Amino acid sequence: MPFWEHMAELRRRLVIVAAVLFLGSIAAYVWAPMFYDFMMAPVLKALEGKELETFGLRFKVGLYVAIILGSPIIIWQAMAFFLPAFRQKERKYVIPTFIAMVILFVGGVVFCYEIILTVAFRWMIDQAWQGVNIMPGASAWFQGASLLMIGFGIGFQIPIVIFYLVLFDIVPYKKMRQNWRVAYVGLITLAAIATPDWSPVTMGLLAVALIALYELSMFLARILLSKRIAAQKAAEAA
């Protein structure tokens, strides 16, 4: 499409995303206590009965719940913007990719909720010492927990990135396999960026999860793209 048509398409996609977040935030605002109790259950377990101070909490609950629950629509709008640039033979990957991205995002959020939150917040609470009181604010703690879940959801997109790097021959499988140390350092750096609390516990757990996903992605790429990998080896041999 011409440049201005791309801009019009981008505006349309952003309007849809904004509408989803606006309407989702309003709906979540109404049921904010229910969403808060559910999402903060692992954190409240770590706080062990400490009361939380609150200010403007309902607005944050509405926004972050809308982002998490509206993630499938947001992901689809992002993909749909680039869809006109795909060749016809490449469009067959769009729907499987969309499904995989949603599943991986939800998997990252659930992994964070079930395993990470309680451990991470308990570690942060344990860093206090005698004479230093923990004064937890509900708004700040909820934002931290929500950003962690979103960060894990984004981090779990690694298999999609690796699959397409190999599929489109941007980085050959052999080169990616040989440079696993560089990949590991990159994933550890990504884990540090994606975790808003800067806790070594959450960084470490996310890094381990990303490295495991990386190795699983390489294994699946070797199976699903075996013909392409074999052709690359033959070309190198020739």
Phi, psi and chi 1 to 4 in degrees:
 res  aa     phi    psi   chi1   chi2   chi3   chi4
   1 MET       -  152.8  -69.1 -170.7  -64.6      -
   2 PRO   -62.4  164.9  -21.8   31.9      -      -
   3 PHE   -56.8  -48.1  175.1   77.6      -      -
   4 TRP   -69.9  -27.8  -69.6  112.1      -      -
   5 GLU   -69.2  -36.4  -72.7 -171.3   23.8      -
   6 HIS   -61.8  -41.9  -86.1  -64.5      -      -
   7 MET   -64.5  -40.0  -68.6  -61.7   98.4      -
   8 ALA   -65.1  -39.0      -      -      -      -
   9 GLU   -64.8  -42.7  178.0   72.5    7.3      -
  10 LEU   -61.9  -43.4  176.5   60.9      -      -
  11 ARG   -61.1  -42.1 -178.6 -179.9   62.0 -174.6
  12 ARG   -62.5  -43.6 -171.8  166.3   73.5   89.0
  13 ARG   -65.4  -40.4  -59.5  -62.4  172.2 -174.1
  14 LEU   -67.6  -35.7  -69.6  176.7      -      -
  15 VAL   -63.7  -41.4  167.2      -      -      -
  16 ILE   -63.5  -45.1  -67.0  173.4      -      -
  17 VAL   -62.4  -44.2  170.3      -      -      -
  18 ALA   -61.9  -39.8      -      -      -      -
  19 ALA   -65.5  -41.0      -      -      -      -
  20 VAL   -62.0  -45.8  168.3      -      -      -
  21 LEU   -66.7  -39.2  -66.4  179.9      -      -
  22 PHE   -66.3  -52.1  177.6   72.0      -      -
  23 LEU   -67.3  -39.3  -64.2  175.2      -      -
  24 GLY   -64.6  -37.8      -      -      -      -
  25 SER   -65.4  -40.0  -63.0      -      -      -
  26 ILE   -63.3  -45.8  -67.3  174.9      -      -
  27 ALA   -63.5  -44.3      -      -      -      -
  28 ALA   -68.6  -30.3      -      -      -      -
  29 TYR   -60.2  -40.6  179.7   89.2      -      -
  30 VAL   -63.7  -42.2  174.8      -      -      -
  31 TRP  -104.3   30.7  -68.9  -71.2      -      -
  32 ALA   -55.7  -44.8      -      -      -      -
  33 PRO   -58.2  -39.9  -25.6   35.8      -      -
  34 MET   -65.0  -46.9  178.7 -173.5   69.2      -
  35 PHE   -64.7  -39.8  -75.3  117.1      -      -
  36 TYR   -62.0  -48.5  174.8   82.0      -      -
  37 ASP   -59.4  -39.6  -70.3  -19.0      -      -
  38 PHE   -71.0  -49.1  176.5   76.3      -      -
  39 MET   -71.3  -28.7  -67.1  175.9   65.9      -
  40 MET   -95.6    2.6  -71.4  -68.0  -75.3      -
  41 ALA   -53.7  -46.2      -      -      -      -
  42 PRO   -65.1  -35.4  -20.2   32.8      -      -
  43 VAL   -70.8  -43.2  178.9      -      -      -
  44 LEU   -62.5  -30.5  -64.3  174.6      -      -
  45 LYS   -63.8  -39.6 -172.4 -172.9  -60.4 -177.8
  46 ALA   -70.9  -33.2      -      -      -      -
  47 LEU   -72.6  -18.8  -73.2  170.4      -      -
  48 GLU    53.8   52.3  -63.4  176.2  -15.1      -
  49 GLY    90.2   -3.2      -      -      -      -
  50 LYS   -67.0  140.1  -65.1 -177.5  177.1   68.2
  51 GLU   -83.3  147.2  -67.4 -174.4   -3.0      -
  52 LEU  -106.0  135.6  -65.9  169.3      -      -
  53 GLU   -81.4  147.5  -62.6  176.5   -6.8      -
  54 THR  -135.7  144.3  176.7      -      -      -
  55 PHE  -156.0  122.6  177.0   74.9      -      -
  56 GLY    65.1   25.0      -      -      -      -
  57 LEU   -67.4  -41.2  176.4   60.4      -      -
  58 ARG   -59.5  -35.7  -67.0 -177.0   78.7  109.3
  59 PHE   -66.5  -42.0  -65.2  100.7      -      -
  60 LYS   -68.5  -39.0  -75.7 -170.3  176.3  179.7
  61 VAL   -59.5  -46.4  171.2      -      -      -
  62 GLY   -59.7  -45.4      -      -      -      -
  63 LEU   -66.2  -50.5  176.0   60.6      -      -
  64 TYR   -71.5  -34.1  -74.0  112.0      -      -
  65 VAL   -65.1  -39.7  168.3      -      -      -
  66 ALA   -63.9  -39.1      -      -      -      -
  67 ILE   -64.5  -46.7  -68.3  173.5      -      -
  68 ILE   -69.5  -49.8  -67.0  173.8      -      -
  69 LEU   -71.6  -28.8  -64.1 -175.6      -      -
  70 GLY   -88.3    4.7      -      -      -      -
  71 SER   -56.4  -38.9   58.5      -      -      -
  72 PRO   -59.2  -40.9  -26.0   36.1      -      -
  73 ILE   -68.8  -40.5  -61.0  175.6      -      -
  74 ILE   -63.4  -44.3  -64.3  171.4      -      -
  75 ILE   -61.7  -43.7  -68.6  171.0      -      -
  76 TRP   -64.5  -40.0  175.3 -108.2      -      -
  77 GLN   -64.4  -37.7  -65.3  -55.6  -45.3      -
  78 ALA   -64.4  -42.3      -      -      -      -
  79 MET   -69.6  -40.1  -66.4 -174.7   65.0      -
  80 ALA   -64.1  -28.9      -      -      -      -
  81 PHE   -64.2  -38.0  173.1   70.5      -      -
  82 PHE   -87.5   -8.9  -66.4  103.0      -      -
  83 LEU   -56.8  -41.8 -171.5   58.7      -      -
  84 PRO   -60.3  -21.7  -25.2   35.6      -      -
  85 ALA   -82.6  -10.7      -      -      -      -
  86 PHE   -80.1  144.8  -67.1  169.4      -      -
  87 ARG   -72.5  163.8  -62.2 -175.8 -179.2   91.1
  88 GLN   -59.9  -41.6 -167.8   62.4   37.5      -
  89 LYS   -70.7  -20.5   65.1  178.9 -178.2  179.8
  90 GLU   -84.6  -20.0  -65.8  170.4  -14.8      -
  91 ARG   -69.7  -17.4  -65.4 -170.8  178.9 -169.1
  92 LYS   -66.4  -17.4   64.7 -178.7 -179.3 -179.3
  93 TYR   -86.2  -10.7  -64.2  110.1      -      -
  94 VAL   -64.5  -54.6  171.5      -      -      -
  95 ILE   -63.7  -47.7  -61.9  -60.5      -      -
  96 PRO   -58.8  -37.8  -24.5   34.4      -      -
  97 THR   -66.0  -42.9  -59.0      -      -      -
  98 PHE   -59.9  -47.0  167.6   70.6      -      -
  99 ILE   -61.5  -44.2  -65.7  172.2      -      -
 100 ALA   -63.8  -40.5      -      -      -      -
 101 MET   -64.7  -42.5  -70.6  179.9   71.0      -
 102 VAL   -64.7  -45.0  171.9      -      -      -
 103 ILE   -61.8  -43.5  -68.9  173.6      -      -
 104 LEU   -66.9  -39.6  -72.9  169.1      -      -
 105 PHE   -63.1  -47.6 -176.3   86.5      -      -
 106 VAL   -62.2  -40.2  172.3      -      -      -
 107 GLY   -60.7  -41.0      -      -      -      -
 108 GLY   -65.2  -41.4      -      -      -      -
 109 VAL   -64.2  -45.5  170.8      -      -      -
 110 VAL   -65.5  -41.8  171.9      -      -      -
 111 PHE   -58.6  -44.3  177.8   81.2      -      -
 112 CYS   -65.0  -44.8  179.7      -      -      -
 113 TYR   -63.8  -44.9 -179.3   83.7      -      -
 114 GLU   -80.3  -32.1  -65.9  -70.6  -15.8      -
 115 ILE  -115.7  -40.2  -62.7  175.6      -      -
 116 ILE   -87.3  -45.4  -56.9  -61.1      -      -
 117 LEU   -57.1  -52.1  -72.6 -177.4      -      -
 118 THR   -60.7  -46.1  -59.1      -      -      -
 119 VAL   -62.7  -45.6  175.7      -      -      -
 120 ALA   -65.0  -47.6      -      -      -      -
 121 PHE   -72.3  -32.2  -80.7   86.2      -      -
 122 ARG   -64.8  -39.1 -173.2  164.4  -72.8  157.6
 123 TRP   -63.6  -43.3 -177.6   88.0      -      -
 124 MET   -64.5  -37.9  -73.3 -171.4  -74.1      -
 125 ILE   -66.0  -37.7  -68.0  168.4      -      -
 126 ASP   -68.7  -13.9  -70.5  -17.7      -      -
 127 GLN   -76.5  -12.5  -56.8  -43.8  -61.6      -
 128 ALA   -71.1  152.8      -      -      -      -
 129 TRP  -128.0  177.1   57.7   86.8      -      -
 130 GLN   -60.1  131.1 -172.6  174.6    3.0      -
 131 GLY    94.6   -9.1      -      -      -      -
 132 VAL  -112.0  116.6  176.7      -      -      -
 133 ASN   -93.1  142.4  -66.8  -36.5      -      -
 134 ILE   -89.1  121.2  -61.3  172.1      -      -
 135 MET  -117.6   81.0  -62.2 -174.8   64.1      -
 136 PRO   -71.2  131.2   25.6  -31.0      -      -
 137 GLY  -101.1  128.3      -      -      -      -
 138 ALA   -58.6  -40.2      -      -      -      -
 139 SER   -63.9  -47.5 -177.4      -      -      -
 140 ALA   -67.1  -40.3      -      -      -      -
 141 TRP   -70.1  -37.5  -74.9   66.1      -      -
 142 PHE   -66.1  -41.1  178.0   82.0      -      -
 143 GLN   -62.5  -42.6  177.2  174.8  -53.9      -
 144 GLY   -61.2  -44.4      -      -      -      -
 145 ALA   -65.4  -40.0      -      -      -      -
 146 SER   -66.6  -43.7  -60.2      -      -      -
 147 LEU   -64.5  -35.3  -70.9  176.2      -      -
 148 LEU   -62.2  -46.0  -86.8  176.2      -      -
 149 MET   -64.0  -42.3  -73.3 -172.1  -84.5      -
 150 ILE   -65.9  -41.3  -66.6  171.1      -      -
 151 GLY   -60.2  -42.2      -      -      -      -
 152 PHE   -67.1  -38.4  -88.9   76.8      -      -
 153 GLY   -61.1  -41.5      -      -      -      -
 154 ILE   -69.4  -42.1  -65.7  172.2      -      -
 155 GLY   -61.1  -31.3      -      -      -      -
 156 PHE   -75.4    3.1  -89.9   48.2      -      -
 157 GLN   -82.0   -0.3  -57.0  -60.0  -47.6      -
 158 ILE   -51.9  -45.5  -73.2  -64.8      -      -
 159 PRO   -57.2  -36.0  -26.2   35.5      -      -
 160 ILE   -64.0  -45.1  -57.1  -66.0      -      -
 161 VAL   -60.8  -47.5  176.0      -      -      -
 162 ILE   -63.8  -43.4  -67.8  172.4      -      -
 163 PHE   -58.7  -43.9  178.5   79.8      -      -
 164 TYR   -78.2  -27.6  -79.9  106.9      -      -
 165 LEU   -61.5  -40.5  -73.4  175.9      -      -
 166 VAL   -76.8  -42.7  177.0      -      -      -
 167 LEU   -60.0  -46.0  176.6   66.4      -      -
 168 PHE   -90.9   10.2  -66.0  121.8      -      -
 169 ASP    59.2   29.8 -153.6   19.5      -      -
 170 ILE   -70.5  -44.4  -60.8  172.3      -      -
 171 VAL  -129.4  113.0 -178.4      -      -      -
 172 PRO   -58.9  149.6  -22.2   32.4      -      -
 173 TYR   -55.4  -45.1  175.4   86.1      -      -
 174 LYS   -60.4  -43.5 -178.5  179.4  178.5 -178.8
 175 LYS   -65.3  -40.3 -172.4  172.6 -176.7  179.7
 176 MET   -66.2  -37.4 -168.7  174.3  -69.6      -
 177 ARG   -68.8  -39.8 -177.3   72.4  -79.2  173.8
 178 GLN   -70.3  -31.2  -70.6  175.0  -18.9      -
 179 ASN  -100.6   41.2  -67.4  -82.5      -      -
 180 TRP   -64.3  -29.8   61.7  -89.4      -      -
 181 ARG   -64.6  -42.5  -65.6  176.9 -177.6   83.3
 182 VAL   -62.6  -41.8  177.1      -      -      -
 183 ALA   -61.7  -42.0      -      -      -      -
 184 TYR   -62.7  -43.7  -80.0   21.0      -      -
 185 VAL   -62.4  -41.2  171.4      -      -      -
 186 GLY   -62.4  -40.2      -      -      -      -
 187 LEU   -68.7  -38.4  -66.9  174.2      -      -
 188 ILE   -64.1  -40.7  -67.4  170.4      -      -
 189 THR   -63.7  -42.3  -56.4      -      -      -
 190 LEU   -61.5  -39.5  176.3   62.2      -      -
 191 ALA   -62.8  -38.6      -      -      -      -
 192 ALA   -66.5  -35.9      -      -      -      -
 193 ILE   -75.0  -39.1  -64.1  171.6      -      -
 194 ALA   -75.8  -18.3      -      -      -      -
 195 THR   -98.0  114.6   48.5      -      -      -
 196 PRO   -75.4  -13.7   28.0  -33.9      -      -
 197 ASP   -91.6   -7.9   61.9  -22.1      -      -
 198 TRP    56.8   25.1  -67.6   94.9      -      -
 199 SER   -83.2  132.0  161.4      -      -      -
 200 PRO   -62.7  -24.1   20.1  -31.0      -      -
 201 VAL   -67.2  -52.8  175.8      -      -      -
 202 THR   -67.8  -38.8   49.8      -      -      -
 203 MET   -59.2  -46.8  -72.8 -175.2 -158.0      -
 204 GLY   -64.5  -44.4      -      -      -      -
 205 LEU   -66.3  -40.2  -70.0  172.4      -      -
 206 LEU   -66.9  -40.6  179.1   55.7      -      -
 207 ALA   -61.0  -43.5      -      -      -      -
 208 VAL   -62.2  -42.7  169.6      -      -      -
 209 ALA   -64.1  -41.4      -      -      -      -
 210 LEU   -67.8  -39.6  -67.3 -178.4      -      -
 211 ILE   -65.1  -40.1  -70.4  171.6      -      -
 212 ALA   -63.2  -41.8      -      -      -      -
 213 LEU   -65.1  -37.4  -75.1  171.1      -      -
 214 TYR   -60.6  -48.6  173.2   82.7      -      -
 215 GLU   -65.5  -38.4  -67.9  -62.3  -24.6      -
 216 LEU   -64.5  -39.4  176.9   61.4      -      -
 217 SER   -64.8  -41.2  -56.6      -      -      -
 218 MET   -63.6  -39.6  -65.2  -63.2  -71.7      -
 219 PHE   -64.1  -45.6  175.3   73.0      -      -
 220 LEU   -67.3  -39.0  -67.9  175.6      -      -
 221 ALA   -62.8  -38.4      -      -      -      -
 222 ARG   -63.6  -34.1 -173.8  176.0 -178.7   84.5
 223 ILE   -79.7  -50.4  -65.1  174.2      -      -
 224 LEU   -73.4  -29.9  -61.9  175.0      -      -
 225 LEU  -113.4   34.0  -56.4  174.6      -      -
 226 SER   -59.9  -39.6   56.7      -      -      -
 227 LYS   -65.0  -43.1  -67.9 -177.5  179.4  179.9
 228 ARG   -63.7  -43.4  179.7 -178.5  -66.2  -88.4
 229 ILE   -64.6  -40.7  -65.3  169.6      -      -
 230 ALA   -63.4  -40.2      -      -      -      -
 231 ALA   -65.3  -37.5      -      -      -      -
 232 GLN   -64.7  -40.7  -69.9  173.3  -10.3      -
 233 LYS   -64.8  -40.0  -72.0 -177.1  178.0  179.5
 234 ALA   -65.3  -38.5      -      -      -      -
 235 ALA   -66.7  -38.9      -      -      -      -
 236 GLU   -66.6  -39.8  -69.7  178.3    2.3      -
 237 ALA   -64.6  -37.6      -      -      -      -
 238 ALA   -70.1      -      -      -      -      -
